[in-house]
Amino acid sequence: MNAERGKLVSGGRLQIPSRVRRELGLKDGDSVVMTLAEGELRVRPLRDVVAAIQLRLRRHVPEGVSLSEELIADRRAEAADD
């Protein structure tokens, strides 16, 4: 993608050009993650950030293991001990 021109409008809102929104798959109301790096603003869809984190974590979890199920089981065991 080439550089696109956006616009800062009232209230600090950033208008993202429609072509950029389409390419990122963004629709009104979608959540994004914004990071600053070396004076630049990077905007990514939240779903993409979550998917990347899940992929990174999956490498450290054995096949067939569900961390959420393990956490729930731990919490239930703790609650039963009380």
TORKE-177277 format. One record per residue: residue number from 1; x, y, z of N, C-alpha, C in turn. Coordinates in Angstrom, 3 decimals. Atoms other than C-alpha are relative to their C-alpha. Last residue first. Example, Ala and Ser with C-alpha at 12.3 -4.5 7.8 and 13.67 -1.06 7.14 Angstrom:
<sites>
<site><num>2</num><n_c1>-0.820</n_c1><n_c2>-1.190</n_c2><n_c3>-0.060</n_c3><ca_c1>13.670</ca_c1><ca_c2>-1.060</ca_c2><ca_c3>7.140</ca_c3><c_c1>-0.770</c_c1><c_c2>1.090</c_c2><c_c3>0.730</c_c3></site>
<site><num>1</num><n_c1>0.890</n_c1><n_c2>-1.190</n_c2><n_c3>0.000</n_c3><ca_c1>12.300</ca_c1><ca_c2>-4.500</ca_c2><ca_c3>7.800</ca_c3><c_c1>0.900</c_c1><c_c2>1.200</c_c2><c_c3>0.000</c_c3></site>
</sites>
This chain:
<sites>
<site><num>82</num><n_c1>0.411</n_c1><n_c2>-1.075</n_c2><n_c3>-0.936</n_c3><ca_c1>-12.749</ca_c1><ca_c2>-22.590</ca_c2><ca_c3>50.747</ca_c3><c_c1>-1.146</c_c1><c_c2>-0.397</c_c2><c_c3>0.867</c_c3></site>
<site><num>81</num><n_c1>-0.825</n_c1><n_c2>0.041</n_c2><n_c3>-1.208</n_c3><ca_c1>-11.205</ca_c1><ca_c2>-25.715</ca_c2><ca_c3>49.199</ca_c3><c_c1>-0.434</c_c1><c_c2>1.008</c_c2><c_c3>1.042</c_c3></site>
<site><num>80</num><n_c1>0.442</n_c1><n_c2>1.151</n_c2><n_c3>-0.766</n_c3><ca_c1>-14.044</ca_c1><ca_c2>-26.033</ca_c2><ca_c3>46.660</ca_c3><c_c1>0.780</c_c1><c_c2>-0.118</c_c2><c_c3>1.306</c_c3></site>
<site><num>79</num><n_c1>1.290</n_c1><n_c2>-0.338</n_c2><n_c3>-0.595</n_c3><ca_c1>-13.356</ca_c1><ca_c2>-22.504</ca_c2><ca_c3>45.416</ca_c3><c_c1>-0.512</c_c1><c_c2>-1.147</c_c2><c_c3>0.880</c_c3></site>
<site><num>78</num><n_c1>-0.234</n_c1><n_c2>-0.984</n_c2><n_c3>-1.047</n_c3><ca_c1>-9.681</ca_c1><ca_c2>-23.339</ca_c2><ca_c3>44.861</ca_c3><c_c1>-1.301</c_c1><c_c2>0.351</c_c2><c_c3>0.713</c_c3></site>
<site><num>77</num><n_c1>-0.667</n_c1><n_c2>0.729</n_c2><n_c3>-1.089</n_c3><ca_c1>-10.611</ca_c1><ca_c2>-26.491</ca_c2><ca_c3>42.935</ca_c3><c_c1>0.258</c_c1><c_c2>0.948</c_c2><c_c3>1.166</c_c3></site>
<site><num>76</num><n_c1>1.025</n_c1><n_c2>0.829</n_c2><n_c3>-0.655</n_c3><ca_c1>-13.084</ca_c1><ca_c2>-24.510</ca_c2><ca_c3>40.830</ca_c3><c_c1>0.593</c_c1><c_c2>-0.761</c_c2><c_c3>1.180</c_c3></site>
<site><num>75</num><n_c1>0.876</n_c1><n_c2>-0.889</n_c2><n_c3>-0.776</n_c3><ca_c1>-10.430</ca_c1><ca_c2>-21.881</ca_c2><ca_c3>40.103</ca_c3><c_c1>-1.083</c_c1><c_c2>-0.787</c_c2><c_c3>0.731</c_c3></site>
<site><num>74</num><n_c1>-0.740</n_c1><n_c2>-0.501</n_c2><n_c3>-1.171</n_c3><ca_c1>-7.903</ca_c1><ca_c2>-24.530</ca_c2><ca_c3>39.065</ca_c3><c_c1>-0.885</c_c1><c_c2>0.861</c_c2><c_c3>0.882</c_c3></site>
<site><num>73</num><n_c1>-0.124</n_c1><n_c2>1.122</n_c2><n_c3>-0.932</n_c3><ca_c1>-10.451</ca_c1><ca_c2>-26.237</ca_c2><ca_c3>36.797</ca_c3><c_c1>0.744</c_c1><c_c2>0.424</c_c2><c_c3>1.264</c_c3></site>
<site><num>72</num><n_c1>1.322</n_c1><n_c2>0.204</n_c2><n_c3>-0.611</n_c3><ca_c1>-11.307</ca_c1><ca_c2>-22.891</ca_c2><ca_c3>35.178</ca_c3><c_c1>0.057</c_c1><c_c2>-1.126</c_c2><c_c3>1.022</c_c3></site>
<site><num>71</num><n_c1>0.233</n_c1><n_c2>-1.109</n_c2><n_c3>-0.920</n_c3><ca_c1>-7.603</ca_c1><ca_c2>-22.173</ca_c2><ca_c3>34.602</ca_c3><c_c1>-1.339</c_c1><c_c2>-0.163</c_c2><c_c3>0.717</c_c3></site>
<site><num>70</num><n_c1>-0.848</n_c1><n_c2>0.213</n_c2><n_c3>-1.164</n_c3><ca_c1>-7.041</ca_c1><ca_c2>-25.611</ca_c2><ca_c3>33.082</ca_c3><c_c1>-0.213</c_c1><c_c2>1.087</c_c2><c_c3>1.047</c_c3></site>
<site><num>69</num><n_c1>0.614</n_c1><n_c2>1.085</n_c2><n_c3>-0.772</n_c3><ca_c1>-10.034</ca_c1><ca_c2>-25.142</ca_c2><ca_c3>30.781</ca_c3><c_c1>0.822</c_c1><c_c2>-0.310</c_c2><c_c3>1.253</c_c3></site>
<site><num>68</num><n_c1>1.194</n_c1><n_c2>-0.533</n_c2><n_c3>-0.655</n_c3><ca_c1>-8.683</ca_c1><ca_c2>-21.753</ca_c2><ca_c3>29.701</ca_c3><c_c1>-0.692</c_c1><c_c2>-1.084</c_c2><c_c3>0.825</c_c3></site>
<site><num>67</num><n_c1>-0.380</n_c1><n_c2>-0.779</n_c2><n_c3>-1.176</n_c3><ca_c1>-5.239</ca_c1><ca_c2>-23.207</ca_c2><ca_c3>29.060</ca_c3><c_c1>-1.224</c_c1><c_c2>0.553</c_c2><c_c3>0.732</c_c3></site>
<site><num>66</num><n_c1>0.729</n_c1><n_c2>-1.266</n_c2><n_c3>0.012</n_c3><ca_c1>-6.666</ca_c1><ca_c2>-25.862</ca_c2><ca_c3>26.780</ca_c3><c_c1>0.342</c_c1><c_c2>0.763</c_c2><c_c3>1.279</c_c3></site>
<site><num>65</num><n_c1>0.110</n_c1><n_c2>-0.652</n_c2><n_c3>-1.313</n_c3><ca_c1>-4.230</ca_c1><ca_c2>-28.694</ca_c2><ca_c3>26.118</ca_c3><c_c1>-0.725</c_c1><c_c2>1.330</c_c2><c_c3>-0.179</c_c3></site>
<site><num>64</num><n_c1>1.113</n_c1><n_c2>0.558</n_c2><n_c3>-0.760</n_c3><ca_c1>-4.789</ca_c1><ca_c2>-30.891</ca_c2><ca_c3>23.041</ca_c3><c_c1>-0.193</c_c1><c_c2>0.626</c_c2><c_c3>1.379</c_c3></site>
<site><num>63</num><n_c1>1.208</n_c1><n_c2>0.300</n_c2><n_c3>0.781</n_c3><ca_c1>-1.401</ca_c1><ca_c2>-30.137</ca_c2><ca_c3>21.522</ca_c3><c_c1>-1.061</c_c1><c_c2>-0.631</c_c2><c_c3>0.902</c_c3></site>
<site><num>62</num><n_c1>0.090</n_c1><n_c2>1.300</n_c2><n_c3>0.682</n_c3><ca_c1>1.109</ca_c1><ca_c2>-28.886</ca_c2><ca_c3>24.095</ca_c3><c_c1>-1.338</c_c1><c_c2>-0.184</c_c2><c_c3>-0.726</c_c3></site>
<site><num>61</num><n_c1>1.027</n_c1><n_c2>0.824</n_c2><n_c3>-0.643</n_c3><ca_c1>1.177</ca_c1><ca_c2>-25.149</ca_c2><ca_c3>24.824</ca_c3><c_c1>-0.102</c_c1><c_c2>-1.319</c_c2><c_c3>-0.763</c_c3></site>
<site><num>60</num><n_c1>-0.475</n_c1><n_c2>0.412</n_c2><n_c3>-1.316</n_c3><ca_c1>4.299</ca_c1><ca_c2>-23.103</ca_c2><ca_c3>24.094</ca_c3><c_c1>-0.984</c_c1><c_c2>-0.894</c_c2><c_c3>0.744</c_c3></site>
<site><num>59</num><n_c1>-1.263</n_c1><n_c2>0.733</n_c2><n_c3>0.146</n_c3><ca_c1>3.777</ca_c1><ca_c2>-22.701</ca_c2><ca_c3>20.343</ca_c3><c_c1>0.496</c_c1><c_c2>-0.569</c_c2><c_c3>1.324</c_c3></site>
<site><num>58</num><n_c1>0.335</n_c1><n_c2>1.376</n_c2><n_c3>0.364</n_c3><ca_c1>0.133</ca_c1><ca_c2>-21.725</ca_c2><ca_c3>21.019</ca_c3><c_c1>1.266</c_c1><c_c2>-0.847</c_c2><c_c3>-0.130</c_c3></site>
<site><num>57</num><n_c1>0.173</n_c1><n_c2>0.801</n_c2><n_c3>-1.211</n_c3><ca_c1>1.362</ca_c1><ca_c2>-18.589</ca_c2><ca_c3>22.790</ca_c3><c_c1>-0.223</c_c1><c_c2>-1.474</c_c2><c_c3>-0.313</c_c3></site>
<site><num>56</num><n_c1>-1.258</n_c1><n_c2>0.042</n_c2><n_c3>-0.742</n_c3><ca_c1>2.742</ca_c1><ca_c2>-17.016</ca_c2><ca_c3>19.625</ca_c3><c_c1>-0.099</c_c1><c_c2>-0.897</c_c2><c_c3>1.229</c_c3></site>
<site><num>55</num><n_c1>-0.921</n_c1><n_c2>0.832</n_c2><n_c3>0.769</n_c3><ca_c1>-0.356</ca_c1><ca_c2>-17.935</ca_c2><ca_c3>17.613</ca_c3><c_c1>1.338</c_c1><c_c2>-0.142</c_c2><c_c3>0.724</c_c3></site>
<site><num>54</num><n_c1>0.432</n_c1><n_c2>1.391</n_c2><n_c3>-0.167</n_c3><ca_c1>-2.642</ca_c1><ca_c2>-16.510</ca_c2><ca_c3>20.312</ca_c3><c_c1>0.940</c_c1><c_c2>-0.955</c_c2><c_c3>-0.729</c_c3></site>
<site><num>53</num><n_c1>-0.374</n_c1><n_c2>0.408</n_c2><n_c3>-1.358</n_c3><ca_c1>-0.643</ca_c1><ca_c2>-13.272</ca_c2><ca_c3>20.348</ca_c3><c_c1>-0.378</c_c1><c_c2>-1.455</c_c2><c_c3>0.235</c_c3></site>
<site><num>52</num><n_c1>-1.458</n_c1><n_c2>0.136</n_c2><n_c3>-0.026</n_c3><ca_c1>-0.900</ca_c1><ca_c2>-12.930</ca_c2><ca_c3>16.561</ca_c3><c_c1>0.485</c_c1><c_c2>-0.465</c_c2><c_c3>1.369</c_c3></site>
<site><num>51</num><n_c1>-0.354</n_c1><n_c2>1.212</n_c2><n_c3>0.743</n_c3><ca_c1>-4.655</ca_c1><ca_c2>-13.628</ca_c2><ca_c3>16.650</ca_c3><c_c1>1.510</c_c1><c_c2>-0.232</c_c2><c_c3>0.018</c_c3></site>
<site><num>50</num><n_c1>0.360</n_c1><n_c2>1.147</n_c2><n_c3>-0.844</n_c3><ca_c1>-5.151</ca_c1><ca_c2>-10.998</ca_c2><ca_c3>19.380</ca_c3><c_c1>0.400</c_c1><c_c2>-1.303</c_c2><c_c3>-0.691</c_c3></site>
<site><num>49</num><n_c1>-0.942</n_c1><n_c2>0.009</n_c2><n_c3>-1.109</n_c3><ca_c1>-3.271</ca_c1><ca_c2>-8.381</ca_c2><ca_c3>17.331</ca_c3><c_c1>-0.255</c_c1><c_c2>-1.212</c_c2><c_c3>0.895</c_c3></site>
<site><num>48</num><n_c1>-1.285</n_c1><n_c2>0.448</n_c2><n_c3>0.530</n_c3><ca_c1>-5.244</ca_c1><ca_c2>-9.229</ca_c2><ca_c3>14.199</ca_c3><c_c1>1.055</c_c1><c_c2>-0.093</c_c2><c_c3>1.092</c_c3></site>
<site><num>47</num><n_c1>0.113</n_c1><n_c2>1.438</n_c2><n_c3>0.283</n_c3><ca_c1>-8.582</ca_c1><ca_c2>-9.011</ca_c2><ca_c3>16.053</ca_c3><c_c1>1.317</c_c1><c_c2>-0.554</c_c2><c_c3>-0.534</c_c3></site>
<site><num>46</num><n_c1>-0.184</n_c1><n_c2>0.757</n_c2><n_c3>-1.233</n_c3><ca_c1>-7.562</ca_c1><ca_c2>-5.629</ca_c2><ca_c3>17.491</ca_c3><c_c1>-0.023</c_c1><c_c2>-1.495</c_c2><c_c3>-0.277</c_c3></site>
<site><num>45</num><n_c1>1.247</n_c1><n_c2>0.531</n_c2><n_c3>-0.550</n_c3><ca_c1>-7.242</ca_c1><ca_c2>-4.193</ca_c2><ca_c3>13.976</ca_c3><c_c1>0.290</c_c1><c_c2>-0.841</c_c2><c_c3>1.246</c_c3></site>
<site><num>44</num><n_c1>0.289</n_c1><n_c2>1.373</n_c2><n_c3>0.419</n_c3><ca_c1>-3.911</ca_c1><ca_c2>-2.419</ca_c2><ca_c3>13.580</ca_c3><c_c1>-1.332</c_c1><c_c2>-0.441</c_c2><c_c3>0.584</c_c3></site>
<site><num>43</num><n_c1>1.373</n_c1><n_c2>0.383</n_c2><n_c3>-0.330</n_c3><ca_c1>-2.945</ca_c1><ca_c2>1.263</ca_c2><ca_c3>13.658</ca_c3><c_c1>-0.251</c_c1><c_c2>-1.397</c_c2><c_c3>-0.550</c_c3></site>
<site><num>42</num><n_c1>0.354</n_c1><n_c2>1.256</n_c2><n_c3>0.669</n_c3><ca_c1>0.711</ca_c1><ca_c2>2.337</ca_c2><ca_c3>13.758</ca_c3><c_c1>-1.373</c_c1><c_c2>-0.417</c_c2><c_c3>0.500</c_c3></site>
<site><num>41</num><n_c1>1.166</n_c1><n_c2>0.658</n_c2><n_c3>-0.567</n_c3><ca_c1>1.469</ca_c1><ca_c2>5.953</ca_c2><ca_c3>14.579</ca_c3><c_c1>-0.317</c_c1><c_c2>-1.230</c_c2><c_c3>-0.822</c_c3></site>
<site><num>40</num><n_c1>1.036</n_c1><n_c2>0.445</n_c2><n_c3>0.929</n_c3><ca_c1>4.962</ca_c1><ca_c2>7.163</ca_c2><ca_c3>13.739</ca_c3><c_c1>-1.113</c_c1><c_c2>-0.707</c_c2><c_c3>0.761</c_c3></site>
<site><num>39</num><n_c1>0.789</n_c1><n_c2>-1.117</n_c2><n_c3>0.492</n_c3><ca_c1>7.326</ca_c1><ca_c2>9.264</ca_c2><ca_c3>15.853</ca_c3><c_c1>-1.073</c_c1><c_c2>-0.369</c_c2><c_c3>-1.006</c_c3></site>
<site><num>38</num><n_c1>-0.859</n_c1><n_c2>-0.954</n_c2><n_c3>0.695</n_c3><ca_c1>9.888</ca_c1><ca_c2>6.502</ca_c2><ca_c3>16.283</ca_c3><c_c1>-0.800</c_c1><c_c2>1.118</c_c2><c_c3>-0.671</c_c3></site>
<site><num>37</num><n_c1>-1.370</n_c1><n_c2>0.475</n_c2><n_c3>0.165</n_c3><ca_c1>7.246</ca_c1><ca_c2>3.967</ca_c2><ca_c3>17.208</ca_c3><c_c1>0.761</c_c1><c_c2>1.010</c_c2><c_c3>-0.836</c_c3></site>
<site><num>36</num><n_c1>-0.906</n_c1><n_c2>-1.038</n_c2><n_c3>0.484</n_c3><ca_c1>3.821</ca_c1><ca_c2>4.835</ca_c2><ca_c3>18.574</ca_c3><c_c1>1.395</c_c1><c_c2>-0.587</c_c2><c_c3>-0.066</c_c3></site>
<site><num>35</num><n_c1>-1.307</n_c1><n_c2>-0.063</n_c2><n_c3>-0.632</n_c3><ca_c1>1.261</ca_c1><ca_c2>2.061</ca_c2><ca_c3>18.885</ca_c3><c_c1>0.802</c_c1><c_c2>1.133</c_c2><c_c3>-0.637</c_c3></site>
<site><num>34</num><n_c1>-0.882</n_c1><n_c2>-1.031</n_c2><n_c3>0.537</n_c3><ca_c1>-2.452</ca_c1><ca_c2>1.986</ca_c2><ca_c3>18.197</ca_c3><c_c1>1.304</c_c1><c_c2>-0.013</c_c2><c_c3>0.784</c_c3></site>
<site><num>33</num><n_c1>-1.116</n_c1><n_c2>-0.198</n_c2><n_c3>-0.916</n_c3><ca_c1>-4.636</ca_c1><ca_c2>-1.079</ca_c2><ca_c3>18.646</ca_c3><c_c1>0.930</c_c1><c_c2>1.000</c_c2><c_c3>-0.664</c_c3></site>
<site><num>32</num><n_c1>-1.338</n_c1><n_c2>0.022</n_c2><n_c3>0.571</n_c3><ca_c1>-7.999</ca_c1><ca_c2>-1.048</ca_c2><ca_c3>16.902</ca_c3><c_c1>1.021</c_c1><c_c2>0.152</c_c2><c_c3>1.124</c_c3></site>
<site><num>31</num><n_c1>-1.068</n_c1><n_c2>-0.420</n_c2><n_c3>-0.892</n_c3><ca_c1>-11.565</ca_c1><ca_c2>-1.838</ca_c2><ca_c3>17.888</ca_c3><c_c1>1.342</c_c1><c_c2>-0.128</c_c2><c_c3>-0.710</c_c3></site>
<site><num>30</num><n_c1>-1.046</n_c1><n_c2>0.987</n_c2><n_c3>-0.253</n_c3><ca_c1>-14.260</ca_c1><ca_c2>-1.993</ca_c2><ca_c3>15.224</ca_c3><c_c1>1.057</c_c1><c_c2>0.587</c_c2><c_c3>0.933</c_c3></site>
<site><num>29</num><n_c1>0.119</n_c1><n_c2>0.638</n_c2><n_c3>-1.310</n_c3><ca_c1>-17.167</ca_c1><ca_c2>0.439</ca_c2><ca_c3>15.683</ca_c3><c_c1>1.057</c_c1><c_c2>-1.047</c_c2><c_c3>0.294</c_c3></site>
<site><num>28</num><n_c1>0.361</n_c1><n_c2>-0.886</n_c2><n_c3>-1.107</n_c3><ca_c1>-17.494</ca_c1><ca_c2>1.378</ca_c2><ca_c3>12.030</ca_c3><c_c1>-0.155</c_c1><c_c2>-0.797</c_c2><c_c3>1.291</c_c3></site>
<site><num>27</num><n_c1>1.348</n_c1><n_c2>-0.547</n_c2><n_c3>0.145</n_c3><ca_c1>-15.845</ca_c1><ca_c2>-1.266</ca_c2><ca_c3>9.847</ca_c3><c_c1>-0.271</c_c1><c_c2>0.911</c_c2><c_c3>1.190</c_c3></site>
<site><num>26</num><n_c1>0.605</n_c1><n_c2>-0.745</n_c2><n_c3>-1.115</n_c3><ca_c1>-12.209</ca_c1><ca_c2>-2.222</ca_c2><ca_c3>9.406</ca_c3><c_c1>-1.382</c_c1><c_c2>0.526</c_c2><c_c3>-0.365</c_c3></site>
<site><num>25</num><n_c1>1.239</n_c1><n_c2>0.683</n_c2><n_c3>-0.383</n_c3><ca_c1>-11.059</ca_c1><ca_c2>-4.947</ca_c2><ca_c3>7.013</ca_c3><c_c1>-0.703</c_c1><c_c2>0.671</c_c2><c_c3>1.163</c_c3></site>
<site><num>24</num><n_c1>-0.147</n_c1><n_c2>0.540</n_c2><n_c3>-1.352</n_c3><ca_c1>-7.523</ca_c1><ca_c2>-3.542</ca_c2><ca_c3>6.952</ca_c3><c_c1>-1.233</c_c1><c_c2>-0.779</c_c2><c_c3>0.459</c_c3></site>
<site><num>23</num><n_c1>-1.156</n_c1><n_c2>0.892</n_c2><n_c3>0.019</n_c3><ca_c1>-7.635</ca_c1><ca_c2>-3.096</ca_c2><ca_c3>3.168</ca_c3><c_c1>0.243</c_c1><c_c2>-0.644</c_c2><c_c3>1.366</c_c3></site>
<site><num>22</num><n_c1>0.345</n_c1><n_c2>1.230</n_c2><n_c3>0.731</n_c3><ca_c1>-11.156</ca_c1><ca_c2>-1.698</ca_c2><ca_c3>3.390</ca_c3><c_c1>1.157</c_c1><c_c2>-0.995</c_c2><c_c3>0.040</c_c3></site>
<site><num>21</num><n_c1>0.941</n_c1><n_c2>0.775</n_c2><n_c3>-0.833</n_c3><ca_c1>-10.188</ca_c1><ca_c2>0.790</ca_c2><ca_c3>6.089</ca_c3><c_c1>-0.367</c_c1><c_c2>-1.313</c_c2><c_c3>-0.674</c_c3></site>
<site><num>20</num><n_c1>-0.792</n_c1><n_c2>0.581</n_c2><n_c3>-1.083</n_c3><ca_c1>-7.161</ca_c1><ca_c2>1.902</ca_c2><ca_c3>4.038</ca_c3><c_c1>-0.904</c_c1><c_c2>-0.853</c_c2><c_c3>0.889</c_c3></site>
<site><num>19</num><n_c1>-0.825</n_c1><n_c2>1.048</n_c2><n_c3>0.598</n_c3><ca_c1>-9.298</ca_c1><ca_c2>2.447</ca_c2><ca_c3>0.930</ca_c3><c_c1>0.839</c_c1><c_c2>-0.713</c_c2><c_c3>1.069</c_c3></site>
<site><num>18</num><n_c1>0.795</n_c1><n_c2>1.219</n_c2><n_c3>0.203</n_c3><ca_c1>-11.885</ca_c1><ca_c2>4.308</ca_c2><ca_c3>3.005</ca_c3><c_c1>0.828</c_c1><c_c2>-1.137</c_c2><c_c3>-0.593</c_c3></site>
<site><num>17</num><n_c1>0.587</n_c1><n_c2>0.118</n_c2><n_c3>1.330</n_c3><ca_c1>-9.328</ca_c1><ca_c2>6.876</ca_c2><ca_c3>4.191</ca_c3><c_c1>-0.686</c_c1><c_c2>-1.354</c_c2><c_c3>-0.208</c_c3></site>
<site><num>16</num><n_c1>-0.798</n_c1><n_c2>0.953</n_c2><n_c3>0.765</n_c3><ca_c1>-8.825</ca_c1><ca_c2>6.989</ca_c2><ca_c3>7.961</ca_c3><c_c1>-0.658</c_c1><c_c2>-0.159</c_c2><c_c3>-1.360</c_c3></site>
<site><num>15</num><n_c1>0.755</n_c1><n_c2>0.560</n_c2><n_c3>1.119</n_c3><ca_c1>-10.217</ca_c1><ca_c2>10.094</ca_c2><ca_c3>9.609</ca_c3><c_c1>0.933</c_c1><c_c2>-0.888</c_c2><c_c3>-0.803</c_c3></site>
<site><num>14</num><n_c1>-0.794</n_c1><n_c2>0.156</n_c2><n_c3>1.209</n_c3><ca_c1>-8.446</ca_c1><ca_c2>10.610</ca_c2><ca_c3>12.915</ca_c3><c_c1>-0.871</c_c1><c_c2>-0.629</c_c2><c_c3>-1.078</c_c3></site>
<site><num>13</num><n_c1>0.337</n_c1><n_c2>1.167</n_c2><n_c3>0.819</n_c3><ca_c1>-10.489</ca_c1><ca_c2>11.958</ca_c2><ca_c3>15.775</ca_c3><c_c1>0.832</c_c1><c_c2>0.000</c_c2><c_c3>-1.274</c_c3></site>
<site><num>12</num><n_c1>-1.162</n_c1><n_c2>0.866</n_c2><n_c3>0.162</n_c3><ca_c1>-8.761</ca_c1><ca_c2>14.409</ca_c2><ca_c3>18.101</ca_c3><c_c1>-0.270</c_c1><c_c2>-1.238</c_c2><c_c3>-0.817</c_c3></site>
<site><num>11</num><n_c1>-0.049</n_c1><n_c2>1.002</n_c2><n_c3>-1.060</n_c3><ca_c1>-12.058</ca_c1><ca_c2>15.911</ca_c2><ca_c3>19.265</ca_c3><c_c1>1.177</c_c1><c_c2>-0.951</c_c2><c_c3>-0.130</c_c3></site>
<site><num>10</num><n_c1>0.336</n_c1><n_c2>-0.428</n_c2><n_c3>-1.361</n_c3><ca_c1>-12.555</ca_c1><ca_c2>17.746</ca_c2><ca_c3>16.012</ca_c3><c_c1>0.029</c_c1><c_c2>-1.154</c_c2><c_c3>0.994</c_c3></site>
<site><num>9</num><n_c1>1.193</n_c1><n_c2>-0.842</n_c2><n_c3>-0.090</n_c3><ca_c1>-10.812</ca_c1><ca_c2>16.353</ca_c2><ca_c3>12.931</ca_c3><c_c1>-0.312</c_c1><c_c2>0.284</c_c2><c_c3>1.464</c_c3></site>
<site><num>8</num><n_c1>0.368</n_c1><n_c2>-0.104</n_c2><n_c3>-1.403</n_c3><ca_c1>-7.345</ca_c1><ca_c2>14.981</ca_c2><ca_c3>12.166</ca_c3><c_c1>-1.162</c_c1><c_c2>0.982</c_c2><c_c3>0.093</c_c3></site>
<site><num>7</num><n_c1>0.241</n_c1><n_c2>-1.334</n_c2><n_c3>-0.529</n_c3><ca_c1>-7.159</ca_c1><ca_c2>14.072</ca_c2><ca_c3>8.500</ca_c3><c_c1>-0.383</c_c1><c_c2>-0.101</c_c2><c_c3>1.469</c_c3></site>
<site><num>6</num><n_c1>1.176</n_c1><n_c2>-0.046</n_c2><n_c3>-0.866</n_c3><ca_c1>-5.879</ca_c1><ca_c2>11.182</ca_c2><ca_c3>6.468</ca_c3><c_c1>-0.152</c_c1><c_c2>1.411</c_c2><c_c3>0.531</c_c3></site>
<site><num>5</num><n_c1>0.178</n_c1><n_c2>-1.216</n_c2><n_c3>-0.780</n_c3><ca_c1>-3.512</ca_c1><ca_c2>11.042</ca_c2><ca_c3>3.496</ca_c3><c_c1>-1.300</c_c1><c_c2>-0.087</c_c2><c_c3>0.789</c_c3></site>
<site><num>4</num><n_c1>1.331</n_c1><n_c2>-0.587</n_c2><n_c3>0.144</n_c3><ca_c1>-2.454</ca_c1><ca_c2>7.670</ca_c2><ca_c3>2.229</ca_c3><c_c1>-0.075</c_c1><c_c2>1.227</c_c2><c_c3>0.887</c_c3></site>
<site><num>3</num><n_c1>0.397</n_c1><n_c2>-0.927</n_c2><n_c3>-1.059</n_c3><ca_c1>1.042</ca_c1><ca_c2>6.330</ca_c2><ca_c3>1.689</ca_c3><c_c1>-1.362</c_c1><c_c2>0.592</c_c2><c_c3>-0.334</c_c3></site>
<site><num>2</num><n_c1>-0.703</n_c1><n_c2>-1.281</n_c2><n_c3>0.017</n_c3><ca_c1>1.216</ca_c1><ca_c2>3.470</ca_c2><ca_c3>-0.787</ca_c3><c_c1>-0.478</c_c1><c_c2>0.855</c_c2><c_c3>1.166</c_c3></site>
<site><num>1</num><n_c1>0.847</n_c1><n_c2>-1.177</n_c2><n_c3>0.000</n_c3><ca_c1>0.000</ca_c1><ca_c2>0.000</ca_c2><ca_c3>0.000</ca_c3><c_c1>0.888</c_c1><c_c2>1.234</c_c2><c_c3>0.000</c_c3></site>
</sites>
